Amino acid sequence: MKPQIGSIPLADLTSLDLQRFYKHLLDGGRVDRIEAKKKPKGLAPKTVRNIH
């Protein structure tokens, strides 16, 4: 999995970067696994809040 915000220095990280990251998680953050084939590709909002 490619890092989403890991390459951005902390001093340069903006709220827009974080919003894009959260949107990415909501839209397609789920790891492709056999157990998750029938589930939506994005993570649940609760999970994204926990990551925050």
N, C-alpha and C positions, 0 to 999 in steps of 0.2 A: 504494500500500500504506500502510495506517495504521500509524504508529509504535506499538509495543507498550509500551516502557518509556521512550521519549524525553521524555515529558511529566512524568516523575517527577524532582524534584530529587535529585541524587546523595546529599545528606545524608538524604533521606527514603526512599531505596531500601532495601528489606528483602530478606532471603533468600526470603521468600514471593513477593515480586514476581518475583524471578529464577526461582523454580521454576515459577510460572505461565507465564512467558515461554518457558522450555525446553519445558514441556508443550505450549504452543501450537505451537512449532516441530516437535515430534515428531508432533503430530496433524494439522496443516494448514499447515505452513510453506512448502510448495512453491509456487512461482509458476506460475500457469496459463499453459502454453506449448504450442504444437502438438507439440513433441517429447516432452512429458511427459504427454500425454493418458492413456496406459495405465499410468502409474506411480502408486504410492500418493500421497496428498495430503501426507503428512508427510515431513519430512527424516529422513535416516538418523541413528542415534545418534552415529556418528563425526563427522558434519557438525555436530551440536549441540555435541559436545565441542570441536570446532575453534572454534566461535563463542564458547564459554565462555572 
